Amino acid sequence: MKPEDVTVLVSYRMEKSKEAIRAAEILLENEMLSFSINRVYYSMFYAVQALLAADGVSFSVAVHGLKLVEAKRRSRSSGSKIPPTGEIGK
């Protein structure tokens, strides 16, 4: 991924994070605590996605047996994938 594409992706994910926080605040003001907590969770999720993207890590989340997260780090110099070091849940 080109550096300018990474910048756009990080910006997009951080904007989603901020939007989720705004939604959480509105839900909390309307005494919808569990939905507010859900939006806070997703706000953190989007922010972590942004941080990982900035560091060249992409991942997918799938619940298939014990394999929960697969992460792939891209080499900054060649753009090639570097194999993940392990899987969560093993």
N, C-alpha and C positions, 0 to 999 in steps of 0.2 A: 504494500500500500504506500502510495506517495505521501510525503510529509504533509502536504496541504490537505489530502484526504483525511489523514489522521486528525488534523486540527478541526476539520469540519465535523467529523464523527464525535470527537471529544466535546465540542461545543453543543452538538445536538443532544448528546446524552446528559450533559449537565443541565441543559434547559429542561429536559424531561424531569430531572431530579428536582429542580426548583418548582416546576409546575405541580409535581406530586406533593411537595410541602405545602404549597398554597391550597391545594385541595384538602389536605389533612387539616389545615387550620380552619377551613370553612366547615368541614365535617365535625370537628371538635366543638366549634362555636354552636353547632346545632345538636350537640350532645349525642353524636353518633361515634362513640369511642372506638368500637371495633373496626369500623370502616376507616376511621382516622389513622389507627395503628397500621392498617393495611397500606395506606398511602405513604406513611413514614417508611415502612419496610421497602416499598418500591422506590422511594426516593434514594434510600441508601444503595439499593441494588443498581439503579442507574448511575449513581456516582461512582460505585466500584467498577462498573463497566467502563466508564470514562477513564478512570485511572489505569485500568488494565490496557485499554486501547492505546493510551499515551505511552505505555511501556511495551507495546508491540504484542500484546497477548489477546487472542480471540478465544472465545469459549462458547460452548452450547450446553444447555441444561436439559437433561433428559432423565427420566426415571425409568430405567430398564434394569431390573435386578439391582445389583449393588453399584453399578456404574452411574454415578450421579452427575459428575462434571467432567467434561473433556476439555482440556486447555491446550492450545497450540501457540507456541511463541514463534514469531517470525524473526528471522535474522534481519537486523537493520541494514546490513550491507548488501545482501543478495536478495532479500525478500523471500528466501526459501523457508519452509517450515522446519522447525526443530522439534523432534518428538517430545511429547509430554514426559515429565519425570515420574508421574504416578497418577493414580486415580483415587478419588475420595471414596471411602467406604470399603476398601479392600482390607 
